[in-house]
């Protein structure tokens, strides 16, 4: 239904009756100053009230007085994300600084890590040799020795000499391989009169046999060599 007719019928509702004729319809419409529809077409009655019936050829009310033109929309590219505006151009002509390679830094860090790991392995191996039973027995015997030559060269209070690079721990040079029956170590000694190096070598000729001491001596820093008697200083040779 046309909006003008809908407005007219809503205004006419309080005044209409069931016996209203077509002439009364026109008179009341004229008094209310309702403009006629653009193309009323035929009229048909519904009940006792006459209502206009529009034909199918009448355009939609929203198109009255409006000239519509259909325009084709063309696209110059596919639908894809792109910048909504151009990148701003930098006014400065200064060149970017050259980034230095970090390879020397990585090499230094790697070398430092390897050095720390090697130092840790050396320290643990030295602590293992220092805690071996044969080394402890050598240290105990040299501290309690009654050898006059050793006491004259080193003096009293003989002990192991610590080194700074081993965190003030004594350094045990050599190897201790008990499964193969090979012991060859050297220890730095110090006393009230001087210092020297203790050398101890022992082997096991066959499995299950006792160790045989081959070398047990002290060489002082002034060049004197003092041989120790294994039978005197080692009543019981180390066995496995």
MIDOSE-1310 file (N, C-alpha, C; in nm, 2 decimals, decimal comma, always signed):
residues 240
xxxx	+0,09/-0,12/+0,00/+0,00/+0,00/+0,00/+0,09/+0,12/+0,00; +0,05/+0,22/-0,08/+0,12/+0,35/-0,09/+0,12/+0,42/+0,05; +0,23/+0,48/+0,09/+0,23/+0,54/+0,22/+0,14/+0,66/+0,23; +0,11/+0,73/+0,13/+0,01/+0,83/+0,13/-0,13/+0,78/+0,16
xxxx	-0,17/+0,67/+0,10/-0,30/+0,61/+0,13/-0,30/+0,55/+0,27; -0,19/+0,50/+0,32/-0,19/+0,45/+0,45/-0,21/+0,56/+0,55; -0,15/+0,68/+0,52/-0,17/+0,79/+0,61/-0,31/+0,84/+0,60; -0,37/+0,84/+0,49/-0,51/+0,89/+0,47/-0,60/+0,79/+0,54
xxxx	-0,59/+0,66/+0,53/-0,68/+0,57/+0,60/-0,66/+0,58/+0,75; -0,54/+0,60/+0,80/-0,52/+0,62/+0,95/-0,59/+0,74/+1,00; -0,59/+0,85/+0,92/-0,66/+0,97/+0,96/-0,81/+0,96/+0,94; -0,85/+0,87/+0,86/-0,99/+0,86/+0,83/-1,06/+0,76/+0,93
xxxx	-0,99/+0,69/+1,00/-1,04/+0,58/+1,09/-1,15/+0,63/+1,19; -1,13/+0,75/+1,25/-1,23/+0,79/+1,35/-1,36/+0,84/+1,28; -1,36/+0,87/+1,15/-1,48/+0,93/+1,09/-1,55/+0,83/+1,00; -1,49/+0,72/+0,96/-1,55/+0,63/+0,86/-1,66/+0,55/+0,93
xxxx	-1,75/+0,50/+0,85/-1,87/+0,42/+0,90/-1,88/+0,31/+0,79; -1,97/+0,22/+0,82/-1,99/+0,10/+0,73/-2,07/+0,14/+0,61; -2,14/+0,26/+0,61/-2,22/+0,30/+0,50/-2,16/+0,41/+0,42; -2,02/+0,43/+0,44/-1,96/+0,54/+0,37/-1,95/+0,50/+0,22
xxxx	-1,99/+0,60/+0,14/-1,99/+0,58/-0,01/-1,86/+0,64/-0,07; -1,84/+0,62/-0,20/-1,72/+0,66/-0,26/-1,72/+0,81/-0,27; -1,83/+0,88/-0,28/-1,83/+1,03/-0,29/-1,79/+1,09/-0,15; -1,84/+1,03/-0,05/-1,80/+1,07/+0,09/-1,65/+1,05/+0,11
xxxx	-1,60/+0,95/+0,05/-1,46/+0,92/+0,06/-1,38/+1,03/-0,01; -1,42/+1,07/-0,13/-1,35/+1,18/-0,20/-1,36/+1,31/-0,13; -1,48/+1,34/-0,07/-1,50/+1,47/+0,00/-1,41/+1,48/+0,12; -1,41/+1,38/+0,20/-1,33/+1,38/+0,32/-1,18/+1,39/+0,28
xxxx	-1,14/+1,32/+0,18/-1,00/+1,33/+0,14/-0,96/+1,47/+0,09; -1,06/+1,53/+0,02/-1,04/+1,67/-0,03/-1,03/+1,77/+0,09; -1,11/+1,75/+0,19/-1,11/+1,84/+0,31/-0,98/+1,82/+0,39; -0,93/+1,70/+0,39/-0,80/+1,68/+0,46/-0,68/+1,71/+0,38
xxxx	-0,70/+1,75/+0,25/-0,60/+1,80/+0,17/-0,49/+1,69/+0,15; -0,54/+1,57/+0,13/-0,45/+1,46/+0,10/-0,42/+1,45/-0,05; -0,29/+1,46/-0,09/-0,27/+1,46/-0,23/-0,29/+1,32/-0,29; -0,34/+1,31/-0,41/-0,37/+1,18/-0,47/-0,24/+1,11/-0,50
xxxx	-0,24/+0,98/-0,51/-0,12/+0,90/-0,54/-0,08/+0,93/-0,69; +0,04/+0,90/-0,72/+0,09/+0,93/-0,86/+0,01/+0,85/-0,96; -0,02/+0,73/-0,93/-0,09/+0,64/-1,03/-0,19/+0,56/-0,95; -0,31/+0,60/-0,91/-0,39/+0,53/-0,82/-0,44/+0,40/-0,88
xxxx	-0,45/+0,39/-1,02/-0,49/+0,26/-1,08/-0,64/+0,23/-1,05; -0,67/+0,11/-1,03/-0,80/+0,07/-1,00/-0,83/+0,07/-0,85; -0,96/+0,08/-0,82/-1,00/+0,07/-0,68/-1,08/-0,05/-0,66; -1,05/-0,11/-0,54/-1,13/-0,23/-0,51/-1,18/-0,21/-0,36
xxxx	-1,29/-0,27/-0,33/-1,35/-0,25/-0,20/-1,32/-0,38/-0,12; -1,29/-0,35/+0,01/-1,27/-0,46/+0,10/-1,37/-0,44/+0,22; -1,47/-0,52/+0,22/-1,58/-0,50/+0,31/-1,67/-0,38/+0,26; -1,68/-0,28/+0,35/-1,76/-0,16/+0,31/-1,67/-0,04/+0,29
xxxx	-1,54/-0,06/+0,30/-1,45/+0,05/+0,28/-1,37/+0,04/+0,15; -1,37/+0,14/+0,07/-1,30/+0,14/-0,06/-1,15/+0,17/-0,04; -1,07/+0,09/-0,10/-0,93/+0,10/-0,09/-0,86/+0,09/-0,23; -0,76/+0,17/-0,25/-0,70/+0,17/-0,39/-0,62/+0,04/-0,40
xxxx	-0,62/-0,02/-0,51/-0,54/-0,14/-0,54/-0,45/-0,11/-0,65; -0,32/-0,10/-0,62/-0,21/-0,07/-0,72/-0,18/-0,18/-0,81; -0,15/-0,15/-0,93/-0,11/-0,26/-1,02/+0,04/-0,29/-1,00; +0,08/-0,40/-1,06/+0,22/-0,44/-1,05/+0,31/-0,36/-1,12
xxxx	+0,27/-0,27/-1,21/+0,36/-0,19/-1,29/+0,40/-0,06/-1,22; +0,35/-0,03/-1,10/+0,38/+0,09/-1,02/+0,52/+0,07/-0,95; +0,61/+0,16/-0,97/+0,74/+0,14/-0,90/+0,73/+0,15/-0,75; +0,84/+0,11/-0,68/+0,84/+0,12/-0,54/+0,84/+0,26/-0,49
xxxx	+0,77/+0,30/-0,38/+0,77/+0,44/-0,34/+0,90/+0,50/-0,31; +1,00/+0,42/-0,27/+1,13/+0,48/-0,25/+1,20/+0,53/-0,37; +1,15/+0,50/-0,49/+1,21/+0,54/-0,61/+1,14/+0,66/-0,68; +1,04/+0,71/-0,61/+0,97/+0,83/-0,67/+1,06/+0,95/-0,68
xxxx	+1,07/+1,01/-0,79/+1,15/+1,13/-0,81/+1,30/+1,11/-0,80; +1,35/+0,99/-0,80/+1,49/+0,96/-0,79/+1,53/+0,88/-0,91; +1,63/+0,93/-0,98/+1,68/+0,87/-1,10/+1,81/+0,79/-1,06; +1,79/+0,66/-1,07/+1,90/+0,58/-1,04/+1,97/+0,53/-1,16
xxxx	+2,10/+0,53/-1,15/+2,19/+0,48/-1,26/+2,28/+0,37/-1,21; +2,28/+0,26/-1,27/+2,36/+0,15/-1,23/+2,50/+0,17/-1,30; +2,60/+0,17/-1,21/+2,74/+0,18/-1,25/+2,81/+0,06/-1,22; +2,89/+0,01/-1,32/+2,97/-0,11/-1,30/+3,10/-0,08/-1,22
xxxx	+3,13/-0,16/-1,13/+3,25/-0,14/-1,05/+3,36/-0,23/-1,10; +3,48/-0,18/-1,14/+3,59/-0,26/-1,19/+3,70/-0,25/-1,09; +3,78/-0,36/-1,08/+3,89/-0,38/-0,99/+4,01/-0,40/-1,07; +4,12/-0,33/-1,03/+4,25/-0,34/-1,10/+4,35/-0,44/-1,05
xxxx	+4,31/-0,50/-0,94/+4,40/-0,60/-0,88/+4,32/-0,70/-0,79; +4,38/-0,81/-0,75/+4,31/-0,91/-0,67/+4,30/-0,85/-0,53; +4,21/-0,91/-0,45/+4,20/-0,87/-0,31/+4,31/-0,93/-0,23; +4,40/-0,85/-0,18/+4,51/-0,89/-0,09/+4,55/-0,78/+0,00
xxxx	+4,61/-0,81/+0,12/+4,65/-0,71/+0,21/+4,76/-0,62/+0,15; +4,74/-0,49/+0,17/+4,84/-0,40/+0,12/+4,84/-0,27/+0,20; +4,94/-0,19/+0,19/+4,95/-0,07/+0,27/+4,84/+0,03/+0,23; +4,78/+0,09/+0,33/+4,68/+0,19/+0,31/+4,74/+0,32/+0,27
xxxx	+4,86/+0,34/+0,29/+4,93/+0,47/+0,25/+5,08/+0,44/+0,22; +5,14/+0,52/+0,15/+5,28/+0,51/+0,12/+5,37/+0,53/+0,24; +5,48/+0,46/+0,23/+5,58/+0,48/+0,34/+5,64/+0,62/+0,34; +5,65/+0,68/+0,45/+5,71/+0,82/+0,45/+5,86/+0,81/+0,41
xxxx	+5,90/+0,90/+0,34/+6,04/+0,91/+0,29/+6,12/+0,99/+0,39; +6,23/+0,93/+0,43/+6,32/+0,99/+0,53/+6,39/+1,11/+0,47; +6,39/+1,22/+0,54/+6,46/+1,34/+0,49/+6,61/+1,33/+0,51; +6,65/+1,25/+0,61/+6,79/+1,24/+0,64/+6,86/+1,15/+0,54
xxxx	+6,98/+1,19/+0,50/+7,06/+1,11/+0,41/+7,17/+1,04/+0,48; +7,17/+1,03/+0,61/+7,27/+0,97/+0,69/+7,27/+0,82/+0,67; +7,38/+0,76/+0,64/+7,39/+0,61/+0,62/+7,37/+0,54/+0,75; +7,32/+0,42/+0,75/+7,30/+0,34/+0,87/+7,44/+0,29/+0,91
xxxx	+7,46/+0,28/+1,04/+7,59/+0,23/+1,09/+7,61/+0,08/+1,06; +7,73/+0,05/+1,03/+7,76/-0,09/+1,00/+7,77/-0,17/+1,13; +7,70/-0,28/+1,13/+7,69/-0,37/+1,24/+7,82/-0,46/+1,24; +7,89/-0,46/+1,35/+8,01/-0,54/+1,36/+7,98/-0,69/+1,38
xxxx	+8,06/-0,77/+1,33/+8,04/-0,92/+1,35/+8,06/-0,96/+1,49; +7,97/-1,05/+1,54/+7,98/-1,10/+1,67/+8,06/-1,23/+1,68; +8,12/-1,27/+1,58/+8,19/-1,40/+1,58/+8,31/-1,40/+1,68; +8,39/-1,29/+1,69/+8,49/-1,29/+1,79/+8,44/-1,31/+1,93
xxxx	+8,32/-1,25/+1,96/+8,26/-1,26/+2,09/+8,22/-1,40/+2,12; +8,15/-1,47/+2,02/+8,11/-1,61/+2,04/+8,24/-1,70/+2,05; +8,34/-1,67/+1,97/+8,46/-1,75/+1,99/+8,53/-1,74/+2,13; +8,53/-1,61/+2,18/+8,58/-1,59/+2,31/+8,50/-1,66/+2,42
xxxx	+8,37/-1,66/+2,41/+8,28/-1,72/+2,50/+8,30/-1,88/+2,49; +8,31/-1,93/+2,37/+8,33/-2,07/+2,36/+8,46/-2,12/+2,41; +8,57/-2,04/+2,39/+8,70/-2,07/+2,44/+8,70/-2,06/+2,60; +8,63/-1,96/+2,65/+8,62/-1,96/+2,80/+8,55/-2,07/+2,86
xxxx	+8,44/-2,12/+2,79/+8,36/-2,23/+2,84/+8,45/-2,36/+2,84; +8,52/-2,38/+2,73/+8,61/-2,50/+2,71/+8,72/-2,49/+2,82; +8,77/-2,38/+2,84/+8,88/-2,36/+2,94/+8,83/-2,40/+3,08; +8,71/-2,35/+3,11/+8,66/-2,38/+3,25/+8,63/-2,53/+3,26
xxxx	+8,58/-2,59/+3,16/+8,55/-2,73/+3,16/+8,68/-2,81/+3,18; +8,79/-2,77/+3,11/+8,91/-2,84/+3,12/+8,97/-2,82/+3,26; +8,96/-2,70/+3,31/+9,01/-2,68/+3,45/+8,94/-2,76/+3,55; +8,81/-2,78/+3,53/+8,73/-2,86/+3,62/+8,77/-3,00/+3,62
xxxx	+8,80/-3,05/+3,49/+8,84/-3,19/+3,48/+8,98/-3,22/+3,54; +9,07/-3,12/+3,52/+9,20/-3,13/+3,58/+9,19/-3,13/+3,74; +9,11/-3,04/+3,79/+9,10/-3,03/+3,94/+9,04/-3,16/+3,99; +8,93/-3,21/+3,93/+8,87/-3,34/+3,99/+8,97/-3,46/+3,97
xxxx	+9,05/-3,46/+3,86/+9,14/-3,57/+3,85/+9,25/-3,56/+3,96; +9,30/-3,44/+3,99/+9,40/-3,42/+4,09/+9,35/-3,46/+4,23; +9,22/-3,42/+4,26/+9,16/-3,46/+4,38/+9,15/-3,61/+4,40; +9,12/-3,68/+4,28/+9,11/-3,82/+4,29/+9,24/-3,89/+4,32
xxxx	+9,35/-3,84/+4,26/+9,48/-3,89/+4,28/+9,52/-3,86/+4,43; +9,49/-3,74/+4,47/+9,53/-3,70/+4,61/+9,46/-3,79/+4,72; +9,34/-3,83/+4,69/+9,26/-3,91/+4,78/+9,29/-4,06/+4,77; +9,37/-4,10/+4,68/+9,40/-4,24/+4,66/+9,48/-4,30/+4,79
xxxx	+9,46/-4,42/+4,82/+9,51/-4,48/+4,94/+9,67/-4,48/+4,93; +9,72/-4,51/+4,82/+9,87/-4,52/+4,81/+9,93/-4,38/+4,83; +9,87/-4,28/+4,78/+9,92/-4,14/+4,80/+9,91/-4,10/+4,94; +9,80/-4,13/+5,01/+9,79/-4,10/+5,15/+9,89/-4,17/+5,23
xxxx	+9,92/-4,30/+5,19/+10,02/-4,38/+5,27/+10,16/-4,32/+5,25; +10,19/-4,27/+5,13/+10,32/-4,21/+5,10/+10,34/-4,08/+5,18; +10,23/-4,00/+5,19/+10,24/-3,88/+5,27/+10,26/-3,91/+5,41; +10,19/-4,01/+5,46/+10,20/-4,04/+5,61/+10,34/-4,09/+5,64
xxxx	+10,40/-4,17/+5,55/+10,53/-4,23/+5,58/+10,64/-4,12/+5,57; +10,63/-4,03/+5,48/+10,73/-3,92/+5,47/+10,72/-3,82/+5,58; +10,60/-3,81/+5,64/+10,59/-3,72/+5,75/+10,64/-3,78/+5,88; +10,64/-3,91/+5,89/+10,69/-3,98/+6,01/+10,82/-4,05/+5,99
xxxx	+10,89/-4,01/+5,88/+11,02/-4,07/+5,85/+11,12/-4,04/+5,96; +11,21/-4,13/+5,98/+11,32/-4,11/+6,07/+11,45/-4,11/+5,99; +11,45/-4,09/+5,86/+11,57/-4,09/+5,78/+11,64/-3,96/+5,81; +11,77/-3,98/+5,85/+11,85/-3,86/+5,89/+11,88/-3,77/+5,77
xxxx	+11,90/-3,83/+5,65/+11,93/-3,75/+5,53/+11,81/-3,66/+5,49; +11,69/-3,72/+5,50/+11,57/-3,64/+5,47/+11,55/-3,53/+5,57; +11,56/-3,56/+5,70/+11,55/-3,46/+5,80/+11,65/-3,35/+5,79; +11,77/-3,39/+5,75/+11,88/-3,28/+5,73/+11,85/-3,19/+5,61
xxxx	+11,80/-3,25/+5,51/+11,77/-3,17/+5,38/+11,65/-3,09/+5,39; +11,54/-3,15/+5,45/+11,41/-3,08/+5,45/+11,38/-3,02/+5,58; +11,43/-3,07/+5,69/+11,40/-3,02/+5,82/+11,27/-3,08/+5,88; +11,22/-3,02/+5,98/+11,10/-3,07/+6,05/+10,98/-3,02/+5,98
xxxx	+10,87/-3,08/+6,02/+10,74/-3,04/+5,97/+10,72/-3,05/+5,82; +10,76/-3,17/+5,77/+10,75/-3,20/+5,63/+10,60/-3,21/+5,59; +10,56/-3,14/+5,49/+10,43/-3,15/+5,44/+10,43/-3,13/+5,29; +10,31/-3,14/+5,23/+10,30/-3,12/+5,08/+10,29/-2,97/+5,05
xxxx	+10,35/-2,93/+4,94/+10,36/-2,79/+4,90/+10,23/-2,76/+4,82; +10,15/-2,66/+4,86/+10,04/-2,62/+4,78/+10,08/-2,53/+4,66; +9,99/-2,53/+4,56/+10,01/-2,45/+4,44/+9,89/-2,36/+4,43; +9,91/-2,23/+4,38/+9,80/-2,14/+4,37/+9,70/-2,17/+4,27
xxxx	+9,75/-2,23/+4,15/+9,66/-2,25/+4,04/+9,57/-2,38/+4,07; +9,60/-2,45/+4,18/+9,51/-2,56/+4,22/+9,43/-2,52/+4,34; +9,41/-2,39/+4,36/+9,33/-2,34/+4,48/+9,40/-2,38/+4,61; +9,53/-2,36/+4,61/+9,61/-2,39/+4,73/+9,60/-2,53/+4,77
xxxx	+9,59/-2,62/+4,68/+9,59/-2,76/+4,70/+9,72/-2,82/+4,64; +9,77/-2,93/+4,70/+9,89/-2,99/+4,65/+9,87/-3,06/+4,51; +9,96/-3,05/+4,42/+9,95/-3,11/+4,29/+10,01/-3,24/+4,29; +9,94/-3,35/+4,25/+9,99/-3,48/+4,24/+10,01/-3,51/+4,09
xxxx	+10,14/-3,52/+4,05/+10,17/-3,55/+3,91/+10,19/-3,70/+3,89; +10,14/-3,74/+3,77/+10,15/-3,88/+3,74/+10,02/-3,95/+3,72; +10,02/-4,08/+3,73/+9,90/-4,16/+3,71/+9,89/-4,27/+3,81; +9,77/-4,31/+3,84/+9,74/-4,42/+3,93/+9,63/-4,51/+3,86
xxxx	+9,68/-4,62/+3,81/+9,59/-4,71/+3,74/+9,59/-4,85/+3,82; +9,50/-4,86/+3,91/+9,50/-4,98/+3,99/+9,46/-5,11/+3,91; +9,36/-5,10/+3,82/+9,33/-5,22/+3,75/+9,44/-5,28/+3,67; +9,52/-5,19/+3,61/+9,64/-5,23/+3,53/+9,76/-5,26/+3,62
xxxx	+9,76/-5,22/+3,74/+9,87/-5,24/+3,83/+9,98/-5,15/+3,81; +9,96/-5,02/+3,78/+10,06/-4,92/+3,75/+10,04/-4,80/+3,84; +10,14/-4,76/+3,92/+10,14/-4,64/+4,00/+10,27/-4,57/+3,98; +10,26/-4,44/+3,94/+10,38/-4,36/+3,92/+10,34/-4,22/+3,94
xxxx	+10,38/-4,17/+4,06/+10,34/-4,03/+4,10/+10,46/-3,96/+4,16; +10,44/-3,83/+4,16/+10,55/-3,74/+4,22/+10,48/-3,63/+4,30; +10,53/-3,59/+4,41/+10,47/-3,49/+4,50/+10,58/-3,39/+4,54; +10,54/-3,27/+4,55/+10,63/-3,16/+4,60/+10,62/-3,16/+4,75
xxxx	+10,74/-3,16/+4,82/+10,75/-3,16/+4,96/+10,81/-3,03/+5,01; +10,78/-2,99/+5,13/+10,84/-2,87/+5,19/+10,86/-2,89/+5,34; +10,97/-2,84/+5,39/+10,99/-2,85/+5,53/+11,05/-2,72/+5,59; +11,10/-2,72/+5,71/+11,16/-2,60/+5,77/+11,29/-2,56/+5,71
xxxx	+11,36/-2,65/+5,65/+11,49/-2,62/+5,59/+11,50/-2,61/+5,44; +11,41/-2,68/+5,37/+11,41/-2,68/+5,23/+11,29/-2,75/+5,17; +11,30/-2,77/+5,04/+11,19/-2,84/+4,96/+11,25/-2,94/+4,87; +11,17/-3,02/+4,82/+11,21/-3,13/+4,73/+11,09/-3,20/+4,66
xxxx	+11,12/-3,30/+4,59/+11,01/-3,38/+4,52/+11,02/-3,52/+4,56; +10,91/-3,58/+4,59/+10,90/-3,72/+4,63/+10,86/-3,80/+4,50; +10,93/-3,91/+4,47/+10,89/-3,99/+4,35/+10,86/-4,13/+4,41; +10,75/-4,18/+4,36/+10,71/-4,32/+4,40/+10,66/-4,39/+4,27
xxxx	+10,71/-4,51/+4,25/+10,67/-4,60/+4,14/+10,65/-4,74/+4,19; +10,54/-4,80/+4,15/+10,51/-4,94/+4,19/+10,43/-5,00/+4,08; +10,45/-5,13/+4,06/+10,38/-5,21/+3,96/+10,34/-5,34/+4,02; +10,24/-5,40/+3,95/+10,19/-5,53/+3,98/+10,22/-5,62/+3,86
xxxx	+10,30/-5,72/+3,87/+10,34/-5,80/+3,76/+10,23/-5,89/+3,71; +10,15/-5,94/+3,79/+10,04/-6,02/+3,74/+9,92/-6,00/+3,83; +9,80/-6,04/+3,78/+9,68/-6,02/+3,85/+9,68/-6,10/+3,98; +9,64/-6,04/+4,09/+9,64/-6,10/+4,22/+9,77/-6,10/+4,30
xxxx	+9,88/-6,06/+4,23/+10,01/-6,05/+4,30/+10,02/-5,92/+4,37; +10,11/-5,91/+4,47/+10,13/-5,79/+4,54/+10,21/-5,69/+4,46; +10,20/-5,56/+4,49/+10,27/-5,46/+4,42/+10,42/-5,46/+4,46; +10,50/-5,43/+4,36/+10,64/-5,43/+4,38/+10,69/-5,28/+4,37
xxxx	+10,75/-5,23/+4,47/+10,80/-5,09/+4,47/+10,93/-5,08/+4,39; +10,93/-5,00/+4,29/+11,05/-4,99/+4,20/+11,13/-4,86/+4,24; +11,06/-4,76/+4,28/+11,13/-4,63/+4,30/+11,06/-4,56/+4,42; +11,14/-4,52/+4,52/+11,09/-4,44/+4,63/+11,21/-4,36/+4,68
xxxx	+11,21/-4,23/+4,64/+11,32/-4,14/+4,67/+11,27/-4,00/+4,67; +11,36/-3,91/+4,73/+11,34/-3,77/+4,74/+11,46/-3,70/+4,67; +11,43/-3,61/+4,58/+11,53/-3,52/+4,52/+11,50/-3,38/+4,57; +11,60/-3,32/+4,64/+11,59/-3,19/+4,69/+11,61/-3,08/+4,58
xxxx	+11,57/-2,96/+4,61/+11,59/-2,85/+4,52/+11,74/-2,82/+4,49; +11,83/-2,85/+4,59/+11,97/-2,83/+4,56/+12,04/-2,94/+4,49; +11,96/-3,04/+4,45/+12,02/-3,15/+4,36/+12,05/-3,28/+4,43; +12,03/-3,29/+4,56/+12,07/-3,41/+4,64/+11,96/-3,52/+4,62
xxxx	+12,00/-3,64/+4,60/+11,90/-3,75/+4,59/+11,91/-3,84/+4,71; +11,79/-3,86/+4,77/+11,79/-3,94/+4,89/+11,70/-4,06/+4,86; +11,76/-4,18/+4,87/+11,68/-4,30/+4,84/+11,62/-4,35/+4,98; +11,50/-4,38/+4,97/+11,43/-4,43/+5,09/+11,41/-4,58/+5,08
xxxx	+11,42/-4,65/+5,19/+11,41/-4,80/+5,20/+11,27/-4,83/+5,20; +11,21/-4,90/+5,10/+11,07/-4,94/+5,10/+11,04/-5,03/+5,22; +11,13/-5,12/+5,26/+11,10/-5,21/+5,37/+11,10/-5,14/+5,50; +11,18/-5,04/+5,51/+11,18/-4,96/+5,64/+11,05/-4,87/+5,65
xxxx	+11,03/-4,80/+5,54/+10,92/-4,70/+5,54/+10,79/-4,76/+5,50; +10,79/-4,88/+5,43/+10,66/-4,94/+5,39/+10,67/-5,09/+5,43; +10,62/-5,11/+5,55/+10,62/-5,25/+5,60/+10,53/-5,34/+5,52; +10,41/-5,28/+5,48/+10,32/-5,35/+5,40/+10,30/-5,28/+5,26
xxxx	+10,35/-5,34/+5,16/+10,33/-5,28/+5,02/+10,19/-5,27/+4,99; +10,14/-5,18/+4,90/+10,00/-5,17/+4,87/+9,96/-5,29/+4,78; +9,85/-5,35/+4,81/+9,80/-5,46/+4,74/+9,66/-5,43/+4,70; +9,61/-5,50/+4,60/+9,48/-5,49/+4,55/+9,41/-5,62/+4,56
